[in-house]
Amino acid sequence: MSNLRKGTLFALLSNLLFGVLYLYSGWMKPLSGSDVFAWRMVSMLLALWLVVLITRNGHEIFRFAYKIGKDKKKWALIVLPTPIVASQLWLFMWAPVNGYAVDVAMGYFLFPLAMVLCARVFFKEKLNAAQWLAVALAAMGVMYELWRTHAFSWVTLWVFSTYPIYYFLRRHFGVPALTGLLLDLTLIAPFAAVYLYWQTDVAALLSAPSLFWLLIPFLGIISAAAMLLNLQANRLLPSSIFGMMSYLEPIILFLLAITVLHNPIAANAIPTYILIWLGLSVMIFDGWRKTKMEQSC
């Protein structure tokens, strides 16, 4: 199997697994979304470290740590965005069982457009006509929503406005993806464990006959598998194709939100979605066109 096919398969599987995780909080009721988030952090950290030990890929992590050395200021800046990813991971588990599933999906629709705009503003990267059109369409959708409701969902706003900060800071310091994820989880998991100890009766939960004995380990396994498959896809695919495949996740989340989770959509909000989807479609077309040009060279 070629790298292109293998990478495409990995990207597809990772997005499907993220869709499974989006429904996970509903399966673990009566636990709250915050409870499921805490279990996910602890179980995912254990699963990822187990994978690292089995595959003996720890050298990348230790090489990066050795490179930074004892530079406390640089370490502080590297861990600075960890609260951002913690909040995003929490929101991903909390929103589906609290009526914000569609809002999270919309945040992920706007995220790639926000990344393009941030790249232009902070890194002076030039945008072509298609990218400017995509950003303009998305901006029109946001402005229409503000005019319609005089507000904008804080969930959507948080997803697409803070994730770029996280990615650009990690990119600036050259933090490898797996190393960064393990660093984040290593910092988040102790707080999650303390939360579980104080907020939930862990002993009663695990001693009672239930599916939690299976659901909790699989929560970590699925989370780790989704992230590792995504990282492998990023390594195997050209950036343009990987970028297009990443748009699959918000589509899956949106479909799950309205079909499985039954989150309502106001009829007068449809123009907002249409404008944002049009902007995303322009981005996908632009990525497809660039891929064709690269392949023909």
C-alpha positions as CSV (number, residue, x, y, z in Angstrom):
1,M,0.0,0.0,0.0
2,S,1.4,3.4,-1.0
3,N,2.0,6.1,1.6
4,L,-0.8,8.2,0.0
5,R,-3.4,5.4,0.5
6,K,-2.1,4.5,3.9
7,G,-2.1,8.1,5.1
8,T,-5.7,8.6,3.7
9,L,-6.9,5.5,5.5
10,F,-5.2,6.6,8.8
11,A,-6.8,10.1,8.5
12,L,-10.2,8.6,7.8
13,L,-10.0,6.2,10.8
14,S,-8.7,8.9,13.1
15,N,-11.7,11.2,12.2
16,L,-14.1,8.3,12.7
17,L,-12.6,7.6,16.1
18,F,-13.0,11.3,17.1
19,G,-16.6,10.9,16.2
20,V,-16.9,7.9,18.5
21,L,-15.3,10.0,21.3
22,Y,-17.9,12.7,20.7
23,L,-20.6,10.3,21.7
24,Y,-18.7,8.8,24.6
25,S,-20.0,11.1,27.3
26,G,-23.6,10.0,26.5
27,W,-22.6,6.3,26.9
28,M,-21.1,7.0,30.3
29,K,-24.1,8.6,32.0
30,P,-24.8,9.3,34.8
31,L,-21.3,10.6,34.8
32,S,-21.0,14.2,33.8
33,G,-19.1,15.5,30.8
34,S,-16.4,16.8,33.2
35,D,-16.1,13.3,34.8
36,V,-15.6,11.7,31.4
37,F,-13.0,14.3,30.5
38,A,-11.1,13.5,33.7
39,W,-11.2,9.7,33.0
40,R,-10.1,10.4,29.4
41,M,-7.0,12.4,30.5
42,V,-5.9,9.7,32.9
43,S,-6.6,6.7,30.7
44,M,-5.2,8.4,27.5
45,L,-2.0,9.2,29.3
46,L,-1.5,5.6,30.4
47,A,-2.4,4.3,26.9
48,L,0.0,6.7,25.1
49,W,2.9,5.9,27.5
50,L,2.3,2.2,27.0
51,V,2.4,2.7,23.2
52,V,5.7,4.7,23.5
53,L,7.2,2.0,25.7
54,I,6.1,-0.9,23.4
55,T,7.2,0.9,20.2
56,R,10.4,2.3,21.8
57,N,9.7,5.7,20.5
58,G,10.8,7.5,23.6
59,H,14.0,8.8,22.1
60,E,12.2,11.7,20.4
61,I,10.8,12.8,23.7
62,F,14.1,12.6,25.5
63,R,16.0,14.2,22.6
64,F,13.6,17.2,22.7
65,A,13.9,17.5,26.5
66,Y,17.7,17.4,26.2
67,K,17.6,20.1,23.6
68,I,15.7,22.5,25.9
69,G,17.8,21.5,28.8
70,K,17.5,23.7,31.9
71,D,16.2,26.7,30.2
72,K,13.3,27.5,32.6
73,K,12.0,30.4,30.5
74,K,11.7,28.3,27.4
75,W,10.0,25.5,29.3
76,A,7.5,28.0,30.7
77,L,6.7,29.2,27.3
78,I,6.3,25.6,26.0
79,V,3.8,24.7,28.7
80,L,2.0,28.0,28.4
81,P,-0.6,26.8,25.9
82,T,-1.3,23.6,27.9
83,P,-4.4,25.1,29.6
84,I,-5.7,25.9,26.2
85,V,-5.6,22.3,25.0
86,A,-7.0,21.2,28.4
87,S,-10.0,23.4,28.0
88,Q,-10.5,22.2,24.4
89,L,-10.4,18.6,25.4
90,W,-12.8,19.3,28.3
91,L,-15.2,21.1,26.0
92,F,-15.1,18.2,23.5
93,M,-16.5,15.8,26.2
94,W,-18.7,18.3,28.0
95,A,-20.5,20.0,25.1
96,P,-22.3,16.9,23.6
97,V,-24.2,16.1,26.8
98,N,-25.0,19.8,27.6
99,G,-26.7,20.9,24.4
100,Y,-23.6,22.5,22.7
101,A,-22.7,19.7,20.2
102,V,-23.6,21.8,17.1
103,D,-21.6,24.8,18.5
104,V,-18.5,22.7,18.9
105,A,-18.8,21.4,15.4
106,M,-19.2,25.0,14.1
107,G,-16.0,25.9,16.0
108,Y,-14.1,23.2,14.2
109,F,-15.6,24.4,10.8
110,L,-14.2,27.9,11.5
111,F,-10.9,26.6,13.0
112,P,-9.0,26.1,9.6
113,L,-10.2,29.5,8.4
114,A,-9.0,31.1,11.6
115,M,-5.6,29.4,11.2
116,V,-5.3,30.9,7.7
117,L,-6.1,34.4,8.9
118,C,-3.8,34.1,11.9
119,A,-1.0,32.9,9.6
120,R,-1.5,36.1,7.6
121,V,-1.7,38.4,10.6
122,F,1.1,37.0,12.8
123,F,3.4,35.2,10.3
124,K,2.9,37.5,7.3
125,E,2.0,34.5,5.1
126,K,0.5,35.6,1.8
127,L,-3.1,34.5,1.1
128,N,-4.2,33.8,-2.5
129,A,-7.6,34.9,-3.8
130,A,-9.4,31.7,-2.9
131,Q,-8.2,31.9,0.7
132,W,-9.3,35.6,1.0
133,L,-12.7,34.6,-0.4
134,A,-13.0,31.7,2.1
135,V,-12.1,34.0,5.0
136,A,-14.6,36.7,3.8
137,L,-17.4,34.2,3.5
138,A,-16.8,32.8,7.0
139,A,-16.6,36.4,8.3
140,M,-20.0,37.2,6.7
141,G,-21.4,34.1,8.4
142,V,-20.2,35.3,11.8
143,M,-21.4,38.8,11.2
144,Y,-24.9,37.5,10.2
145,E,-25.0,35.4,13.4
146,L,-24.1,38.5,15.5
147,W,-26.8,40.5,13.7
148,R,-29.4,37.7,14.2
149,T,-28.7,37.0,17.9
150,H,-26.6,40.0,19.1
151,A,-24.3,37.3,20.4
152,F,-22.1,34.4,19.3
153,S,-21.9,31.0,21.0
154,W,-19.1,31.1,23.5
155,V,-18.4,27.5,22.7
156,T,-17.9,28.1,19.0
157,L,-15.8,31.2,19.8
158,W,-13.5,29.4,22.2
159,V,-12.8,26.5,19.8
160,F,-11.8,28.6,16.8
161,S,-10.1,31.5,18.6
162,T,-7.9,29.7,21.1
163,Y,-6.8,26.6,19.2
164,P,-4.6,28.7,16.7
165,I,-2.8,30.2,19.7
166,Y,-1.9,26.6,20.9
167,Y,-0.7,25.4,17.5
168,F,1.3,28.5,16.6
169,L,3.1,28.6,20.0
170,R,4.0,24.9,19.6
171,R,5.1,25.4,16.0
172,H,7.2,28.4,17.1
173,F,9.2,26.3,19.6
174,G,9.4,23.3,17.3
175,V,7.6,20.9,19.7
176,P,7.0,17.5,18.0
177,A,3.3,16.6,18.0
178,L,3.6,13.4,20.1
179,T,6.0,15.0,22.5
180,G,3.7,18.0,23.0
181,L,0.7,15.8,23.5
182,L,2.4,13.7,26.1
183,L,3.7,16.8,27.9
184,D,0.2,18.2,28.0
185,L,-1.4,15.0,29.3
186,T,1.4,14.6,31.9
187,L,0.6,18.0,33.2
188,I,-3.2,17.7,33.0
189,A,-3.7,14.1,34.3
190,P,-2.7,14.7,37.9
191,F,-5.4,17.5,38.2
192,A,-7.8,15.1,36.5
193,A,-7.0,12.4,39.0
194,V,-7.5,14.7,42.0
195,Y,-10.8,15.8,40.5
196,L,-11.9,12.2,40.2
197,Y,-10.9,11.5,43.8
198,W,-12.8,14.4,45.2
199,Q,-15.8,14.7,42.9
200,T,-16.7,11.1,42.2
201,D,-16.9,8.0,44.2
202,V,-14.3,6.1,42.2
203,A,-14.4,3.0,44.4
204,A,-18.2,2.6,44.2
205,L,-18.1,3.3,40.5
206,L,-15.5,0.6,39.7
207,S,-16.8,-2.0,42.3
208,A,-20.4,-1.9,41.0
209,P,-21.2,-4.3,38.2
210,S,-21.4,-2.1,35.1
211,L,-19.8,-1.4,31.7
212,F,-17.5,1.2,33.1
213,W,-14.8,-1.5,33.5
214,L,-14.8,-1.6,29.7
215,L,-15.7,1.9,28.8
216,I,-12.9,3.6,30.8
217,P,-10.0,1.6,29.4
218,F,-11.4,1.9,25.8
219,L,-11.8,5.6,26.3
220,G,-8.0,5.8,26.7
221,I,-7.3,3.3,23.9
222,I,-9.6,5.0,21.4
223,S,-8.2,8.5,22.3
224,A,-4.6,7.3,21.9
225,A,-5.4,5.5,18.7
226,A,-7.2,8.5,17.2
227,M,-4.3,10.8,18.0
228,L,-1.6,8.4,16.8
229,L,-3.4,7.7,13.6
230,N,-3.8,11.4,13.0
231,L,-0.1,12.0,13.6
232,Q,0.8,9.2,11.2
233,A,-1.5,10.6,8.6
234,N,0.2,14.0,9.0
235,R,3.6,12.3,8.4
236,L,2.5,10.3,5.4
237,L,0.3,12.8,3.5
238,P,1.3,16.0,1.7
239,S,0.2,18.9,3.8
240,S,-2.5,20.0,1.3
241,I,-4.2,16.6,1.3
242,F,-3.9,16.2,5.1
243,G,-5.5,19.7,5.4
244,M,-8.4,18.6,3.3
245,M,-8.9,15.4,5.3
246,S,-9.0,17.4,8.5
247,Y,-12.2,19.0,7.3
248,L,-13.9,15.6,7.7
249,E,-13.9,15.8,11.5
250,P,-16.3,18.8,11.8
251,I,-18.6,17.3,9.2
252,I,-18.8,14.1,11.2
253,L,-19.3,16.0,14.5
254,F,-22.1,18.2,12.9
255,L,-23.9,15.1,11.5
256,L,-23.7,13.3,14.9
257,A,-24.9,16.5,16.7
258,I,-28.1,16.8,14.6
259,T,-28.9,13.0,14.1
260,V,-27.7,11.1,17.2
261,L,-27.5,13.9,19.8
262,H,-30.6,15.7,18.4
263,N,-29.3,19.2,18.9
264,P,-31.8,21.6,17.2
265,I,-30.9,24.1,14.5
266,A,-32.9,27.3,14.3
267,A,-34.3,27.9,10.8
268,N,-33.1,31.5,10.7
269,A,-29.6,30.4,11.5
270,I,-29.2,28.4,8.3
271,P,-27.6,31.4,6.4
272,T,-24.8,31.4,9.0
273,Y,-24.1,27.7,8.3
274,I,-24.3,28.2,4.5
275,L,-21.8,31.1,4.5
276,I,-19.3,29.2,6.7
277,W,-19.7,26.0,4.7
278,L,-19.2,27.9,1.5
279,G,-16.0,29.4,2.9
280,L,-14.8,25.9,3.9
281,S,-15.7,24.5,0.4
282,V,-13.6,27.2,-1.2
283,M,-10.7,26.2,1.1
284,I,-11.1,22.5,0.2
285,F,-11.2,23.4,-3.5
286,D,-8.1,25.5,-3.2
287,G,-6.3,22.6,-1.4
288,W,-7.5,20.1,-4.1
289,R,-6.3,22.5,-6.9
290,K,-2.8,22.9,-5.2
291,T,-2.6,19.1,-4.8
292,K,-3.3,18.6,-8.5
293,M,-0.7,21.2,-9.5
294,E,1.9,19.5,-7.2
295,Q,1.2,16.1,-8.7
296,S,1.5,17.4,-12.3
297,C,4.9,18.9,-11.6
